[in-house]
Amino acid sequence: MKHGLETTRAQADAAAEAIVPRSIRVTGKPTAVQTNRQSLAVSVLDLVPTRAGEPVDRAIARSVELARRVEQLGYKRYWVAEHHSIQGLACSATPVLIGHIAAATETIRVGSGGVMLPNHSPLVVAEQFGTLEAMYPGRIDLGLGRAPGGDFQTMRALRRGLAQDGDDFPALLEELRTYLGPERSGQVVKAIPGQNSNVPIMLLGSSDFSAQLAATLGLPFAFAAHFAPDALYAAAQLYRELFRPSQVLEKPYLLVAVPVIAAATEAVARWLFTTPQQRFLQLIRGGPVELLPPVDSMEFLWSEPERVAVENRLRAAIVGSDATVQRGLNKLVTDTRANEVIVVTDTYEHGDRMDSYQRVSHIAPTIRLAPDLAA
């Protein structure tokens, strides 16, 4: 299938390879989208996807170019996920990537979507993000999850006990907050840098566990509907019902991560969508999840049970023309009462990805929040 693109793959990749980090400076200058507090805030979640056979630095360079572009377009945050030992994702060293992207941008918030806290010492996480906050003040987010981000063998390599089930997450979170907050009387171990940095913490999850914990602690909550949409609406409702005001938040703040592909036509968008469909097909087969070119039909690539499994994983995806994406985002925000949408867009061609994020930036100001949700 052919379609017109202003940016070819060769042109986009050449531009990405030319990226060099900017000097560290923070202007604090808001964009048009960010200053419109009645409309939907949009952000980016990046898994730093790679293509088969290419060096990792090209994928990272594309991410830097994308971060710079979405900053210009008014996106609020640029988050990097944490995954380990997964061929096709170059996002294992999350804090390193955050620092690299923050150095190449000026105003957009940069953070983790998220750090899988049970994989790490809370003290080390506090030191890493305290250092990032010192380097890029007011721009660093710390999104936290409790999943391993890999299989059991990877958990062992990360020095995690195989019996861990995430039940210790609240205790790890409390320890981490101790290191990032004001020094407490009698506190012996301190995060330096980190102590009293107050790096903003957000809890991530795909079930009601983190929704309840975020509500109880009065923290922002981000739901991972981009790969596990089943409990989205129940978790969103539970979070709002159980929310307790805190020093961090007076009222709930819900972020929802969803796959989005916006294109000039419905046909082109659905064609581009076969790339993430192939990725999830490979995921359930236990294979590498590198970006694969779009195909005209998935019919001969999957079995019927595989089709059902992939479509269920991507059930929250919003794919289509600008008008279709606008309707999809409006319905998502209306149904979940989300304050912010984290857009996950993975296409084979870098130009298609950039184009989709640009289209969403034009759509977002048309999505109006309910008066009680406006920031």
DOLO-383478 format. One record per residue: residue number from 1; x, y, z of N, C-alpha, C in turn. Coordinates in steps of 0.001 Angstrom, whole numbers. Last residue first. Layout:
BEGIN
NUM:X:Y:Z:X:Y:Z:X:Y:Z
...
// end
This chain:
BEGIN
375:-7450:21774:35108:-6350:22061:36047:-6385:23521:36465
374:-10698:20416:35033:-9749:21391:34480:-8705:21753:35523
373:-12594:18910:36219:-11331:18260:35900:-10270:19239:35418
372:-14896:20362:36477:-14254:19935:37725:-12920:19237:37486
371:-15683:20757:33770:-15180:21882:34587:-14445:21445:35848
370:-14328:18247:31581:-15406:18696:32455:-14858:19785:33370
369:-12340:19273:28754:-12519:18579:30008:-13750:19092:30750
368:-12539:18945:25251:-12773:19766:26433:-12978:18886:27662
367:-10621:18743:22584:-11204:17838:23570:-11335:18612:24884
366:-9235:20502:21049:-10679:20414:20796:-11385:19510:21790
365:-6555:20200:21670:-7243:21403:22159:-8752:21388:21924
364:-5997:17651:20299:-6123:17759:21757:-6837:19025:22228
363:-5539:17955:17557:-6837:17457:18021:-7052:17755:19499
362:-2948:18726:17284:-3976:19622:16763:-5370:19230:17256
361:-1659:16542:18362:-1461:17852:18995:-2482:18877:18512
360:-2325:14573:16537:-2935:14527:17870:-2776:15870:18580
359:-668:15347:14410:-2121:15374:14255:-2816:15375:15617
358:1851:14859:15551:1470:16214:15166:-40:16337:15017
357:1780:12112:15866:1851:12957:17061:1494:14411:16737
356:1717:11402:13130:611:11055:14013:614:11931:15264
355:4207:12316:12206:2974:12869:11657:1785:12593:12576
354:5969:10690:13615:6005:12137:13819:4702:12783:13339
353:5252:8217:12478:5120:8450:13916:5074:9947:14218
352:5926:8585:9813:4529:8321:10169:4285:8585:11651
351:8716:8895:10022:7893:10002:9541:6427:9826:9882
350:9558:6357:10774:9659:7444:11740:8795:8640:11327
349:7750:3465:10029:8415:4650:9499:8403:5756:10542
348:6322:1820:11828:7610:1400:11270:8406:2590:10755
347:5039:3173:14897:4918:2862:13477:6297:2494:12955
346:3553:3647:17838:4671:2908:17266:4337:2552:15824
345:2517:5678:20314:2444:5527:18860:3710:4849:18359
344:691:6511:22955:1698:5517:22592:1558:5246:21097
343:-10:9234:25001:-155:8673:23668:1020:7737:23367
342:-1835:9749:27753:-450:9457:27355:-510:8658:26057
341:-4042:12250:28658:-3861:11032:27871:-2392:10915:27478
340:-5571:13528:31595:-4458:13558:30652:-4384:12216:29928
339:-7736:13158:33151:-7215:14516:33064:-6190:14650:31955
338:-10549:11101:32442:-9099:11275:32481:-8753:12754:32393
337:-13064:9990:32595:-12807:11261:33274:-11297:11457:33468
336:-13784:7847:31072:-12863:7601:32190:-12674:8822:33077
335:-15619:8887:29191:-15925:7643:29905:-15042:7424:31133
334:-14379:11232:28227:-15722:11279:28809:-15992:10063:29681
333:-11979:10241:27239:-11962:11232:28314:-13321:11310:29003
332:-12956:8482:25234:-12083:8002:26308:-12117:8949:27501
331:-14372:10252:23574:-15082:9184:24275:-14256:8658:25451
330:-12249:11846:22644:-13361:12467:23373:-14133:11410:24171
329:-10712:9979:21297:-10169:10650:22477:-11269:11270:23314
328:-12545:9281:19225:-12032:8285:20155:-11480:8899:21424
327:-12953:11689:17875:-14093:11024:18522:-13604:10024:19568
326:-10292:12091:16980:-10953:13080:17835:-12130:12457:18583
325:-9959:9884:15363:-9144:10003:16570:-9754:11025:17524
324:-11793:10547:13330:-11971:9324:14116:-11194:9397:15427
323:-10658:12896:12326:-12012:12922:12882:-12271:11705:13761
322:-8163:12002:11385:-8233:12989:12457:-9613:12992:13123
321:-8535:8412:10916:-8343:9777:10444:-8429:10734:11637
320:-7215:5926:13202:-8029:6406:12094:-7636:7790:11630
319:-7473:4516:16388:-6786:4460:15096:-7711:4992:14014
318:-6849:3783:19549:-7618:4772:18792:-6888:4979:17472
317:-7034:888:21614:-6355:1675:20587:-7330:2595:19860
316:-8077:-846:23431:-8225:576:23736:-7624:1471:22655
315:-7363:-3371:22504:-8763:-2966:22445:-8966:-1466:22689
314:-5068:-4799:22330:-5090:-3480:21700:-6505:-2894:21632
313:-5633:-7222:23543:-4560:-6398:24095:-4626:-4958:23577
312:-7610:-8112:21768:-7971:-7812:23149:-6917:-6917:23793
311:-6143:-8528:19469:-7163:-7491:19460:-7625:-7136:20866
310:-4556:-10686:20359:-3944:-9418:19976:-4976:-8291:20021
309:-6526:-12678:20842:-5619:-12240:21909:-5005:-10877:21595
308:-7715:-12974:18325:-8530:-12549:19467:-7637:-11997:20579
307:-5505:-13893:16858:-6191:-12645:16487:-6985:-12110:17663
306:-4997:-16306:18145:-4014:-15230:18224:-4633:-13893:17861
305:-7282:-17792:17441:-7026:-17461:18851:-6008:-16337:19014
304:-6829:-17792:14563:-7991:-17135:15150:-7788:-16846:16644
303:-3393:-16973:13747:-4509:-17904:13885:-5679:-17167:14522
302:-1822:-14641:11484:-2214:-15117:12805:-3314:-16151:12725
301:-1269:-14082:8845:-168:-14029:9803:-535:-14616:11164
300:-3328:-13804:7127:-2512:-15008:6975:-1340:-15061:7957
299:-4504:-11350:7962:-5283:-12589:7908:-4416:-13837:7888
298:-3534:-8858:7932:-3017:-9732:8994:-3603:-11137:8894
297:-2647:-7110:4975:-3625:-7912:5709:-2907:-8757:6755
296:-606:-5470:4166:-1947:-5173:3671:-3023:-5951:4404
295:1617:-4399:6773:1182:-5369:5771:-234:-5019:5349
294:4453:-2404:7840:3018:-2687:7737:2737:-3708:6639
293:7542:-3873:9107:6804:-3034:8156:5321:-3380:8150
292:8142:-4080:12646:8042:-4725:11339:7236:-3839:10404
291:10183:-3604:15453:9240:-3010:14513:9303:-3728:13170
290:10590:-6431:17636:11115:-5363:16797:10034:-4856:15845
289:10195:-8335:19572:9104:-7391:19294:9616:-6188:18506
288:10869:-11887:19345:11308:-10486:19440:10184:-9551:19024
287:8401:-14178:20848:9470:-13797:19936:9911:-12370:20150
286:6199:-15208:22139:7481:-15263:22817:8654:-14893:21948
285:3723:-14883:21131:4449:-16067:20661:5807:-16210:21342
284:3042:-12471:22147:2330:-13633:22692:2950:-14939:22210
283:4843:-10901:20587:4929:-10935:22050:4251:-12170:22616
282:3963:-11169:17992:5263:-11726:18354:5410:-11854:19872
281:1574:-9753:18329:1547:-11144:17888:2852:-11831:18247
280:2523:-7258:18951:1838:-8011:19999:1686:-9478:19618
279:3672:-6645:16414:4486:-6648:17640:3815:-7473:18728
278:1495:-6681:14708:2535:-7700:14544:3425:-7782:15788
277:206:-4402:15711:-464:-5706:15763:552:-6838:15623
276:2029:-2351:15115:1842:-2769:16514:1081:-4087:16653
275:1605:-2696:12184:2922:-2801:12829:2787:-3125:14314
274:-1004:-2207:11526:-557:-3606:11467:853:-3779:12047
273:-1366:490:11519:-1667:-206:12772:-1235:-1672:12735
272:-1063:1253:8904:34:1515:9830:-136:723:11131
271:-3670:514:8065:-2494:-144:7497:-1286:32:8418
270:-5223:2305:9442:-5377:873:9736:-4195:74:9188
269:-4292:4707:8248:-4127:4481:9688:-4234:3003:10036
268:-5115:4354:5590:-3695:4471:5900:-3448:4180:7376
267:-7909:4268:5922:-7201:3129:5345:-5719:3176:5686
266:-8580:6772:6929:-8826:5579:7740:-7977:4408:7236
265:-5998:9232:6247:-7229:8504:5944:-7366:7313:6880
264:-3825:10453:7501:-4649:11247:6589:-5984:10579:6296
263:-3790:9361:10988:-3235:9481:9633:-4224:10230:8743
262:-2885:8315:14201:-3688:9235:13394:-3005:9403:12042
261:-2917:5971:16601:-2321:6239:15290:-3304:7094:14505
260:-2342:5163:19941:-3016:6074:19012:-2222:6120:17712
259:-2791:3313:22903:-2194:3375:21572:-3016:4303:20669
258:-2796:5085:26065:-3490:4320:25026:-2700:4377:23719
257:-2848:5813:29452:-1979:5541:28310:-2706:4649:27316
256:-4228:8295:31386:-4522:7028:30719:-3615:6903:29501
255:-4233:9776:34594:-3619:9713:33272:-3936:8341:32678
254:-5940:11683:36954:-5863:10412:36246:-5253:10590:34871
253:-6013:12983:39999:-5444:13290:38693:-5151:11972:37996
252:-8305:14111:42563:-7664:13068:41744:-7087:13622:40448
251:-7281:16956:44582:-8298:16126:43944:-7619:15158:42989
250:-5021:17919:45752:-6289:18188:46427:-7408:17331:45863
249:-1841:16383:46126:-3020:16661:45306:-4231:16958:46180
248:167:16479:48123:511:16420:46707:-646:16878:45834
247:-963:16406:50553:-122:17560:50275:284:17613:48807
246:-4245:15107:49636:-2936:15035:50278:-2183:16330:50033
245:-7502:13571:49619:-6613:14717:49380:-5331:14601:50196
244:-8114:10343:48495:-8013:11177:49688:-7068:12344:49384
243:-10215:8331:46463:-9171:9341:46568:-9280:10159:47854
242:-12105:6454:45886:-11331:6253:47110:-10322:7368:47372
241:-13234:7298:43456:-14099:7083:44611:-13314:7039:45918
240:-11048:7395:41699:-11761:8626:42044:-12620:8457:43296
239:-10318:4664:41644:-9349:5708:42011:-10062:6978:42457
238:-12625:3453:40660:-12164:3160:42014:-11203:4247:42501
237:-12686:4426:38032:-13769:4740:38960:-13326:4540:40412
236:-10310:3309:37030:-10512:4753:37004:-11593:5171:37998
235:-10810:569:37329:-9726:1189:38085:-9889:2707:38142
234:-12968:235:35550:-13142:-96:36967:-12068:587:37811
233:-11765:958:33133:-12886:1737:33649:-13128:1473:35130
232:-9523:-927:32877:-9406:526:32778:-10536:1256:33494
231:-9120:-3635:32840:-9613:-3041:34087:-9633:-1517:34057
230:-8225:-4187:30131:-9392:-4831:30725:-9977:-4082:31916
229:-5984:-3258:28717:-7132:-2365:28888:-8280:-2913:29732
228:-2930:-3383:28500:-3807:-4162:29380:-5065:-3350:29690
227:-1523:-1686:26863:-1281:-3118:26696:-2208:-3981:27546
226:-2541:814:27258:-1887:574:25967:-1533:-892:25778
225:-3462:1306:29747:-4410:709:28809:-3785:430:27454
224:-2283:1768:32473:-1583:1269:31287:-2546:557:30332
223:-2998:4754:34222:-3418:3395:33879:-2843:2995:32527
222:-1658:6621:36811:-1643:6410:35355:-1993:4963:35067
221:-2415:8936:39326:-2450:7540:38903:-2524:7460:37393
220:-1093:11052:41929:-1610:10846:40568:-1504:9370:40195
219:-2008:10425:45402:-1027:10596:44338:-1695:10504:42970
218:-3154:9817:47929:-3384:11111:47293:-2366:11440:46228
217:-3028:7360:49048:-1909:8260:49319:-2106:9646:48710
216:-5375:6201:48064:-5160:6278:49508:-4082:7297:49856
215:-4918:6302:45295:-6038:7025:45897:-5815:7234:47386
214:-2733:4599:45019:-2603:5996:44627:-3705:6841:45257
213:-3953:2212:45889:-2825:2764:46626:-2636:4243:46303
212:-5956:1823:43948:-6326:1996:45351:-5196:2638:46145
211:-4311:1575:41678:-5374:2589:41726:-5773:2874:43165
210:-2747:-620:42219:-2110:695:42247:-3133:1816:42259
209:-4965:-2531:42066:-4027:-2458:43186:-3413:-1068:43288
208:-6533:-2795:39811:-7026:-1895:40853:-6051:-1738:42019
207:-4252:-2605:36995:-5281:-3268:37799:-5726:-2299:38876
206:-2073:-1540:35894:-3056:-2063:34938:-4139:-2852:35672
205:-198:1475:36772:-736:150:36971:-1709:-244:35887
204:1789:3868:38529:1328:3273:37279:771:1896:37566
203:1888:6859:40393:1808:5406:40386:1212:4933:39073
202:4274:9445:40544:2992:8987:40036:3006:7466:40034
201:6002:12018:42198:5785:10578:42042:4380:10329:41524
200:8267:14664:41713:6873:14208:41663:6764:12718:41366
199:10853:15066:44041:10543:14691:42662:9113:14153:42614
198:11892:16283:46367:10442:16208:46133:10108:15966:44665
197:14329:16709:47462:14142:17115:46067:12672:17107:45679
196:14928:15796:49985:14210:17064:49883:14080:17579:48448
195:17498:13824:48704:16786:14261:49895:16222:15664:49696
194:18969:13862:46254:17654:13241:46353:16860:13769:47521
193:22525:13116:45896:21351:13991:45862:20048:13182:45983
192:21646:11390:48638:22383:12613:48319:23035:12442:46948
191:19457:10108:50854:19757:10111:49421:20411:11445:49081
190:20502:8721:53982:19939:9822:53197:20321:9648:51728
189:20108:7025:56991:20465:6914:55572:19756:8011:54796
188:18966:8092:59393:20390:7775:59282:20844:7755:57826
187:16795:10252:60974:17055:9516:59744:18554:9321:59554
186:16136:11801:63152:16759:10511:63397:17061:9708:62155
185:13550:13365:61456:14307:13305:62700:14852:11896:62915
184:13984:13404:57893:13208:13139:59088:14121:13064:60309
183:14254:15649:55189:14936:14766:56122:14128:14635:57409
182:11596:15682:52787:12427:16352:53795:13063:15342:54735
181:11835:13081:50189:11192:14142:50952:12141:14814:51923
180:13204:10979:49144:12973:12131:48264:12385:13318:48999
179:13311:9066:51147:14569:9558:50589:14387:10805:49724
178:10583:8589:51578:11414:9090:52671:12694:9709:52133
177:9850:7468:49187:9332:8807:49502:10111:9427:50661
176:11107:4957:49487:11535:5877:48443:11089:7306:48747
175:9572:3866:51578:11006:4088:51755:11528:5098:50738
174:7081:3735:50309:7246:4574:51490:8717:4877:51755
173:7686:1866:48293:7272:3222:47944:7461:4170:49123
172:8177:-414:49786:9252:147:48964:8948:1600:48597
171:5608:-771:50852:6734:-514:51753:7906:92:50996
170:4064:-1243:48496:3776:-92:49363:4936:247:50303
169:5388:-3666:47486:5462:-2389:46777:5126:-1199:47681
168:5155:-6170:48436:6016:-5271:49194:6119:-3887:48558
167:3657:-7523:46599:2995:-7134:47841:3838:-6187:48680
166:4916:-8474:44368:4519:-7073:44366:3866:-6611:45648
165:5842:-10995:44691:4586:-10852:43962:4097:-9416:43933
164:8755:-12991:44847:8137:-11674:44980:6892:-11578:44113
163:10092:-15293:44421:8832:-15404:45153:8116:-14060:45275
162:12466:-14683:43276:11425:-15196:42389:10094:-15334:43091
161:13989:-11639:44143:13560:-12962:44566:12405:-13440:43718
160:16175:-10014:41857:14876:-10064:42521:14600:-11487:42969
159:18426:-9586:40362:18587:-9865:41788:17271:-9751:42537
158:18166:-9583:37706:18030:-8282:38353:18147:-8377:39865
157:18189:-12280:37221:19359:-11507:36839:19353:-10113:37447
156:15598:-12901:38073:16751:-13444:38802:18010:-12631:38493
155:14131:-11566:36103:13991:-11181:37502:15177:-11678:38325
154:14864:-13084:33903:15321:-11704:33990:15199:-11184:35410
153:13500:-15413:34509:14945:-15457:34408:15553:-14050:34514
152:10847:-14459:34406:11404:-14916:35674:12930:-14975:35644
151:10807:-11475:32242:10385:-12805:32671:11095:-13223:33958
150:9917:-7977:32809:10647:-9051:32157:10173:-10396:32686
149:8791:-6157:34514:9310:-5659:33246:10128:-6687:32493
148:7650:-6712:37025:9087:-6924:36828:9636:-6321:35548
147:5444:-4146:38422:5690:-5335:37609:7195:-5507:37395
146:4946:-1771:39664:5363:-2880:40525:5576:-4177:39751
145:6039:1602:38819:5216:413:38658:5735:-694:39546
144:6073:5146:38775:6493:3896:39409:5505:2783:39138
143:7497:8097:37500:6387:7156:37452:6859:5800:37921
142:8710:10958:38188:9048:9590:38585:7780:8755:38628
141:9819:13676:36152:8723:12892:36734:9249:11512:37106
140:11439:16821:35938:11580:15371:36055:10366:14751:36745
139:11555:19566:35916:11196:18909:34662:11152:17388:34762
138:12579:21009:38046:11190:21233:37677:10736:20516:36436
137:15941:21042:36882:14963:21345:37945:13571:21637:37391
136:18024:19109:35925:16915:19648:35121:15762:20016:36058
135:19845:18432:37924:20342:18842:36618:19277:19551:35786
134:18250:17706:40057:19250:18756:40256:19756:19304:38922
133:16833:15618:38893:16114:16827:39283:17080:17985:39508
132:18897:13736:38602:18226:14271:37414:17498:15574:37740
131:19425:13276:41338:20461:13842:40473:19842:14455:39215
130:17025:12139:42090:17451:13367:42743:18532:14063:41932
129:17116:9871:40543:16146:10901:40168:16408:12209:40909
128:19277:8509:41810:19245:8740:40366:18331:9907:40017
127:18499:8456:44504:19743:9126:44110:19745:9452:42620
126:16140:6960:44341:16105:8325:44859:17354:9099:44452
125:17178:4534:43387:16205:5277:42584:16155:6733:43033
124:18762:3836:45586:19393:4090:44289:18451:4881:43386
123:16783:3487:47563:17822:4494:47742:18474:4843:46407
122:15259:1330:46609:14665:2666:46670:15707:3772:46836
121:16792:-876:44364:16850:-316:45706:16193:1062:45703
120:14608:-2483:41964:15690:-1587:42361:15653:-1273:43848
119:12379:-3835:41165:13648:-4223:40543:14852:-3516:41162
118:10174:-2652:42345:10718:-3870:42962:12029:-4358:42347
117:9738:-416:40498:10394:-235:41783:10897:-1528:42418
116:10261:286:37432:9660:-858:38120:10342:-1003:39484
115:9546:3442:36217:10544:2633:36908:9826:1514:37655
114:7159:3216:33510:7761:3813:34690:8960:3003:35125
113:7981:5969:32713:6630:5428:32603:6639:3909:32527
112:9773:8738:33846:9681:7291:33695:8234:6862:33627
111:10371:11873:32096:10323:10976:33239:10144:9528:32856
110:10226:15336:31545:10777:14052:31102:10797:13121:32307
109:8414:18116:30347:8754:17253:31471:9215:15900:30930
108:9800:20533:28104:8910:19403:28330:9366:18617:29561
107:11843:22444:27734:10710:22746:28604:9857:21534:28962
106:14101:21407:26279:14198:22599:27114:13073:22751:28124
105:16258:18654:25226:15029:19439:25194:15144:20577:26206
104:18499:17186:25673:18239:17575:24285:16985:18425:24133
103:18456:16518:28319:19540:17375:27849:19279:17911:26453
102:16301:14756:28367:16161:16048:29037:17240:17025:28576
101:17474:12588:27044:16369:13311:26403:16167:14672:27047
100:19422:11837:28925:19809:12143:27542:18728:12970:26853
99:17908:11298:31222:18894:12360:31233:19290:12801:29831
98:16395:9144:30239:15717:10360:30700:16699:11532:30704
97:18379:7235:29758:17623:7792:28638:16928:9094:29024
96:19119:6738:32416:20115:7228:31459:19410:7885:30269
95:16768:5708:33576:17283:7011:34014:18319:7605:33055
94:16490:3192:31960:15536:4298:31930:16117:5628:32404
93:17741:992:30410:18442:1945:31277:17656:3250:31336
92:15888:-230:28646:16206:-864:29927:16869:105:30903
91:14881:286:26088:14530:1182:27194:14848:582:28554
90:14645:-758:23475:15940:-272:23965:15757:661:25157
89:13179:-3602:22196:12944:-2441:23058:14270:-2021:23677
88:14031:-5767:20782:13157:-4839:20085:12828:-3603:20901
87:14032:-8258:23108:14603:-7875:21826:13625:-7002:21065
86:14219:-7753:26385:13199:-7890:25350:13778:-7364:24042
85:15584:-7285:28803:15804:-8530:28062:14706:-8806:27044
84:13209:-5115:30312:14497:-5780:30339:14485:-7055:29497
83:11863:-1812:30430:11713:-3223:30078:13099:-3841:29982
82:10347:1099:31263:11436:207:31675:11075:-1225:31309
81:9657:4027:29170:9295:2830:29928:10544:2092:30398
80:9646:7512:29409:10329:6338:28886:10008:5150:29783
79:7702:10380:28538:8048:9302:29461:8709:8153:28726
78:7268:13625:28390:7852:12583:27558:8381:11525:28506
77:4473:15860:28735:5522:14991:29266:6057:14071:28169
76:2890:17630:27129:3215:17953:28519:4408:17164:29049
75:3229:19077:23861:2992:17916:24728:3532:18213:26125
74:3667:21126:22013:2919:21405:23235:2589:20216:24106
73:5320:20932:19852:3880:20788:19607:3038:20982:20864
72:7850:21031:20897:7396:22155:20074:5879:22134:19888
71:7804:18486:22050:7966:19673:22897:7472:20912:22152
70:7739:16913:19827:6513:17010:20624:6599:18142:21633
69:10413:17322:18913:9264:17725:18102:8007:17862:18952
68:12023:16304:20919:12150:17714:20529:10916:18190:19764
67:11157:13647:20863:10980:14457:22069:11071:15944:21741
66:12006:12844:18297:10580:12892:18613:10326:13769:19828
65:14781:12947:18641:14133:13816:17650:12648:13947:17933
64:15050:10974:20597:15451:12352:20889:14792:13316:19917
63:14173:8741:19148:13447:9170:20346:13787:10608:20704
62:16139:8562:17196:14757:8840:16794:13941:9334:17994
61:18323:7906:18828:18329:9180:18107:16923:9553:17637
60:17549:5346:19596:17647:6395:20607:17633:7768:19947
59:17726:4035:17139:16438:4105:17834:16447:5217:18870
58:20455:4319:16687:19509:4937:15755:18126:5052:16380
57:21685:2860:18689:21820:4317:18718:20858:5004:17757
56:21352:173:18083:20451:785:19058:20527:2305:19014
55:21489:-700:14598:22151:-391:15868:21205:385:16784
54:19252:-3162:13153:19806:-1819:13210:20501:-1590:14554
53:18068:-5694:13121:19374:-5511:12528:19966:-4129:12613
52:14745:-4594:13200:15650:-5746:13127:16964:-5355:12458
51:14334:-1542:15033:14074:-2386:13872:15089:-3517:13848
50:13111:-659:18325:14171:-840:17334:13654:-1670:16166
49:11539:1793:20440:11497:580:19609:12621:545:18584
48:11183:3146:23068:12397:3188:22250:12476:1935:21372
47:8803:3452:24225:9505:2223:24564:10814:2082:23787
46:7289:6334:25453:8210:5799:24446:8880:4548:24990
45:4467:8279:25704:5175:7151:26304:5984:6481:25207
44:3590:11696:25952:4143:10617:25133:4725:9539:26042
43:524:13602:26431:1918:13289:26696:2322:12088:25849
42:-1897:16202:26683:-1399:14982:26037:95:14846:26281
41:-4775:17558:28222:-3308:17491:28185:-2895:16167:27557
40:-7686:18985:26870:-6973:17767:27233:-5468:17941:27150
39:-8637:22256:28153:-8581:21189:27151:-7674:20065:27624
38:-8407:24230:29978:-9719:23605:29856:-9715:22430:28894
37:-5959:25385:29871:-6218:24478:30977:-7584:23807:30907
36:-3687:26086:27781:-5139:25947:27672:-5606:24924:28695
35:-979:25880:28047:-1616:26982:28739:-3130:26943:28632
34:-272:23701:26477:-89:23604:27914:-794:24719:28667
33:-741:24638:23878:-1543:23539:24406:-1463:23494:25921
32:1191:26693:23697:-227:27008:23567:-1101:25911:24158
31:3725:26284:26290:3232:26260:24919:1744:26533:24900
30:5831:28193:28533:4733:27271:28239:4332:27353:26778
29:9178:28240:29424:8204:28866:28538:7100:27886:28196
28:11286:27368:30901:9995:27421:31575:8907:28024:30708
27:13914:27098:30174:13270:28377:29924:11959:28510:30670
26:16875:25758:31106:15441:25627:31321:14810:26991:31140
25:19617:23985:29794:19000:25264:30124:17501:25063:30199
24:22420:22398:28757:21390:22352:29784:20886:23757:30054
23:22735:22210:25171:23248:22564:26485:22096:22606:27473
22:21409:19342:23429:21601:20764:23630:22240:21009:24989
21:22783:16440:21802:22132:17078:22941:22428:18562:23000
20:22177:16038:18318:23165:16119:19398:22506:16846:20555
19:21074:14314:15466:20721:14886:16763:21928:14898:17691
18:21442:13067:13103:22154:14329:13282:21915:14947:14649
17:19795:10928:13042:21201:10648:13290:21994:11922:13535
16:17378:12164:12350:17542:11612:13691:19006:11392:14013
15:17821:12800:9687:17622:13873:10663:17854:13376:12074
14:17972:10249:8656:19128:11124:8544:19033:12268:9540
13:15401:9334:9153:16517:8704:9845:17768:9580:9780
12:13958:11014:7435:13711:11052:8877:14876:10451:9645
11:14976:10303:4932:15100:11671:5407:14949:11740:6918
10:14280:7578:4838:15681:7975:4732:15894:9381:5276
9:11473:7686:5012:12249:7019:6062:13701:7475:6030
8:10323:11028:4181:10610:9631:3883:11395:9027:5024
7:7866:13255:4770:9161:12824:5286:9362:11358:4983
6:5454:13446:3536:6369:14557:3377:7773:14172:3823
5:4008:10811:1755:4627:11233:3014:5567:12392:2728
4:1279:9099:347:2186:10224:279:2709:10616:1639
3:1350:5498:133:696:6723:556:1726:7835:555
2:636:2181:-879:1451:3374:-991:655:4572:-481
1:843:-1191:0:0:0:0:883:1247:0
// end
